[in-house]
C-alpha cells in the first residue's frame, strides 16, 4: 500500500510503501492526533520507521499500490 504525506511548507510530499492495511494507517493517524506527543510513526516495507510531527502534516493520502504494467499492452 502507498501512503503519501504532505508536510506544511515543504514542496515535496513524503511517499512510502507500507505493508500495513489502510485501516491500520488510519488508526495510527487518529491515535497520533489524540496523543500528547503528537507524532505519527509508520513503518515502510523495508522496516524503516518514519516519524512525522502531526502538527506539520497538511494531508495524508492512503492508496492501494498499483501493479506496474510491462510491455506494449500497458497503454
N, CA, C and O of each residue as an XYZ file, in Angstrom:
300
protein
N       0.840     -1.155      0.000
C       0.000      0.000      0.000
C       0.895      1.231      0.000
O       1.978      1.220      0.585
N       0.443      2.280     -0.652
C       1.204      3.518     -0.758
C       0.578      4.593      0.136
O      -0.636      4.796      0.139
N       1.438      5.269      0.887
C       0.995      6.356      1.753
C       1.753      7.610      1.344
O       2.983      7.609      1.298
N       1.017      8.686      1.045
C       1.619      9.973      0.713
C       1.274     10.950      1.822
O       0.110     11.093      2.194
N       2.299     11.625      2.351
C       2.103     12.588      3.430
C       2.596     13.943      2.956
O       3.765     14.108      2.608
N       1.694     14.905      2.947
C       2.058     16.273      2.614
C       2.448     17.011      3.882
O       1.700     17.012      4.860
N       3.610     17.636      3.869
C       4.121     18.367      5.022
C       3.992     19.858      4.734
O       4.303     20.313      3.633
N       3.534     20.615      5.725
C       3.367     22.059      5.565
C       4.707     22.708      5.247
O       5.722     22.366      5.854
N       4.718     23.622      4.319
C       5.860     24.423      3.900
C       7.013     23.588      3.350
O       8.166     24.019      3.393
N       6.711     22.397      2.835
C       7.696     21.545      2.178
C       7.150     21.238      0.790
O       6.044     20.710      0.676
N       7.898     21.553     -0.275
C       7.359     21.385     -1.621
C       7.127     19.941     -2.053
O       6.272     19.691     -2.902
N       7.864     18.988     -1.493
C       7.701     17.581     -1.891
C       6.937     16.815     -0.828
O       7.052     17.088      0.367
N       6.150     15.844     -1.292
C       5.436     15.002     -0.346
C       6.292     13.797      0.015
O       7.168     13.390     -0.748
N       6.031     13.243      1.172
C       6.722     12.053      1.655
C       5.921     10.848      1.189
O       4.734     10.741      1.498
N       6.554      9.933      0.445
C       5.869      8.761     -0.101
C       6.555      7.515      0.444
O       7.777      7.387      0.378
N       5.749      6.593      0.987
C       6.311      5.332      1.451
C       5.385      4.188      1.131
O       4.164      4.344      1.085
N       5.986      3.027      0.908
C       5.252      1.790      0.664
C       5.185      1.054      1.990
O       6.213      0.855      2.637
N       4.009      0.653      2.399
C       3.825      0.005      3.682
C       3.081     -1.308      3.520
O       2.287     -1.477      2.594
N       3.345     -2.231      4.424
C       2.628     -3.500      4.427
C       1.386     -3.420      5.306
O       0.610     -4.373      5.367
N       1.190     -2.295      5.985
C       0.013     -2.109      6.830
C      -1.216     -1.913      5.957
O      -1.117     -1.458      4.818
N      -2.366     -2.259      6.500
C      -3.622     -2.072      5.777
C      -4.042     -0.600      5.874
O      -3.568      0.116      6.756
N      -4.920     -0.144      4.982
C      -5.401      1.241      5.073
C      -6.052      1.539      6.426
O      -5.926      2.649      6.944
N      -6.735      0.569      6.989
C      -7.369      0.764      8.292
C      -6.334      0.955      9.391
O      -6.538      1.766     10.296
N      -5.222      0.217      9.326
C      -4.155      0.358     10.318
C      -3.499      1.731     10.230
O      -3.187      2.338     11.255
N      -3.291      2.219      9.018
C      -2.692      3.540      8.849
C      -3.650      4.613      9.361
O      -3.233      5.551     10.040
N      -4.916      4.473      9.039
C      -5.920      5.431      9.508
C      -5.990      5.445     11.037
O      -6.108      6.511     11.641
N      -5.920      4.289     11.653
C      -5.923      4.195     13.108
C      -4.679      4.845     13.701
O      -4.767      5.533     14.718
N      -3.517      4.635     13.076
C      -2.270      5.246     13.549
C      -2.348      6.767     13.487
O      -1.866      7.452     14.389
N      -2.955      7.296     12.424
C      -3.116      8.751     12.289
C      -4.050      9.282     13.378
O      -3.752     10.294     14.011
N      -5.168      8.609     13.594
C      -6.125      9.047     14.611
C      -5.510      9.013     16.008
O      -5.740      9.920     16.807
N      -4.733      7.980     16.307
C      -4.083      7.886     17.612
C      -3.023      8.961     17.777
O      -2.852      9.496     18.873
N      -2.305      9.287     16.703
C      -1.286     10.338     16.773
C      -1.913     11.698     17.039
O      -1.340     12.523     17.750
N      -3.088     11.929     16.470
C      -3.779     13.205     16.700
C      -4.207     13.323     18.148
O      -4.154     14.410     18.723
N      -4.633     12.216     18.748
C      -5.112     12.217     20.131
C      -3.988     12.229     21.162
O      -4.195     12.674     22.291
N      -2.802     11.748     20.792
C      -1.727     11.581     21.775
C      -1.109     12.914     22.182
O      -1.203     13.911     21.468
N      -0.475     12.899     23.350
C       0.186     14.090     23.859
C       1.469     14.399     23.087
O       1.835     15.565     22.937
N       2.153     13.364     22.596
C       3.398     13.575     21.855
C       3.148     14.187     20.483
O       3.947     14.993     20.004
N       2.043     13.807     19.851
C       1.704     14.350     18.540
C       2.634     13.896     17.438
O       2.946     14.673     16.535
N       3.088     12.639     17.493
C       3.972     12.100     16.469
C       3.297     10.945     15.751
O       2.751     10.040     16.382
N       3.339     10.985     14.433
C       2.832      9.886     13.612
C       4.019      9.007     13.249
O       4.992      9.484     12.666
N       3.944      7.725     13.591
C       5.014      6.781     13.287
C       4.466      5.686     12.390
O       3.506      5.002     12.744
N       5.084      5.523     11.223
C       4.720      4.473     10.280
C       5.972      3.670      9.934
O       7.089      4.176     10.048
N       5.786      2.429      9.513
C       6.901      1.558      9.136
C       6.724      1.185      7.671
O       5.642      0.769      7.258
N       7.804      1.335      6.876
C       7.697      1.002      5.455
C       7.993     -0.477      5.232
O       8.230     -1.218      6.186
N       7.979     -0.908      3.960
C       8.161     -2.321      3.613
C       9.513     -2.867      4.039
O       9.643     -4.065      4.290
N      10.520     -2.009      4.123
C      11.872     -2.448      4.471
C      12.141     -2.370      5.974
O      13.261     -2.621      6.421
N      11.117     -2.024      6.749
C      11.267     -1.964      8.198
C      11.758     -0.636      8.735
O      12.013     -0.516      9.933
N      11.898      0.370      7.876
C      12.341      1.693      8.323
C      11.177      2.441      8.935
O      10.051      2.369      8.441
N      11.450      3.160     10.009
C      10.420      3.958     10.682
C      10.442      5.381     10.148
O      11.502      5.975      9.947
N       9.251      5.912      9.924
C       9.084      7.295      9.512
C       8.283      7.978     10.610
O       7.169      7.560     10.927
N       8.857      9.036     11.193
C       8.201      9.758     12.280
C       7.988     11.193     11.825
O       8.933     11.880     11.437
N       6.728     11.641     11.877
C       6.362     12.981     11.426
C       5.554     13.666     12.528
O       4.628     13.065     13.072
N       5.895     14.926     12.868
C       5.065     15.657     13.841
C       3.685     15.918     13.243
O       3.579     16.470     12.148
N       2.654     15.537     13.936
C       1.285     15.641     13.429
C       0.889     17.096     13.166
O       0.048     17.359     12.306
N       1.477     18.030     13.887
C       1.142     19.448     13.712
C       1.622     19.990     12.365
O       1.118     21.012     11.900
N       2.588     19.322     11.735
C       3.143     19.786     10.456
C       2.533     19.092      9.242
O       2.889     19.410      8.107
N       1.617     18.146      9.467
C       1.029     17.399      8.356
C      -0.083     18.214      7.710
O      -0.989     18.697      8.388
N      -0.002     18.361      6.386
C      -1.037     19.064      5.630
C      -2.125     18.091      5.179
O      -3.312     18.412      5.243
N      -1.717     16.890      4.718
C      -2.682     15.883      4.280
C      -2.009     14.521      4.271
O      -0.782     14.417      4.264
N      -2.831     13.479      4.272
C      -2.354     12.100      4.138
C      -3.234     11.401      3.121
O      -4.459     11.410      3.236
N      -2.605     10.797      2.127
C      -3.326     10.059      1.089
C      -2.969      8.580      1.228
O      -1.796      8.208      1.190
N      -3.979      7.756      1.387
C      -3.786      6.319      1.550
C      -4.365      5.636      0.318
O      -5.545      5.802      0.009
N      -3.526      4.857     -0.397
C      -3.990      4.215     -1.628
C      -3.382      2.829     -1.748
O      -2.271      2.583     -1.278
N      -4.108      1.942     -2.371
C      -3.574      0.619     -2.658
C      -2.479      0.766     -3.705
O      -2.605      1.564     -4.633
N      -1.414      0.002     -3.557
C      -0.315      0.055     -4.519
C      -0.801     -0.467     -5.858
O      -1.457     -1.506     -5.931
N      -0.480      0.246     -6.896
C      -0.895     -0.152     -8.237
C       0.161     -1.063     -8.827
O       1.352     -0.756     -8.775
N      -0.269     -2.184     -9.390
C       0.704     -3.091    -10.009
C       1.220     -2.445    -11.289
O       0.465     -1.845    -12.053
N       2.514     -2.580    -11.499
C       3.131     -1.956    -12.669
C       2.938     -2.835    -13.897
O       3.141     -4.048    -13.848
N       2.553     -2.220    -14.968
C       2.334     -2.952    -16.210
C       3.607     -2.889    -17.049
O       4.321     -1.886    -17.045
N       3.871     -3.954    -17.751
C       5.075     -4.042    -18.565
C       4.673     -4.424    -19.974
O       3.780     -5.247    -20.179
N       5.346     -3.815    -20.952
C       5.112     -4.188    -22.345
C       4.290     -3.155    -23.090
O       3.925     -2.112    -22.548
N       4.008     -3.470    -24.351
C       3.276     -2.549    -25.224
C       1.791     -2.527    -24.915
O       1.112     -1.565    -25.276
N       1.268     -3.537    -24.269
C      -0.154     -3.585    -23.947
C      -0.499     -2.796    -22.692
O      -1.634     -2.857    -22.219
N       0.466     -2.055    -22.145
C       0.259     -1.331    -20.878
C      -0.344      0.051    -21.101
O      -0.385      0.849    -20.164
N      -0.796      0.353    -22.265
C      -1.324      1.684    -22.542
C      -2.651      1.882    -21.990
O      -3.229      2.958    -22.142
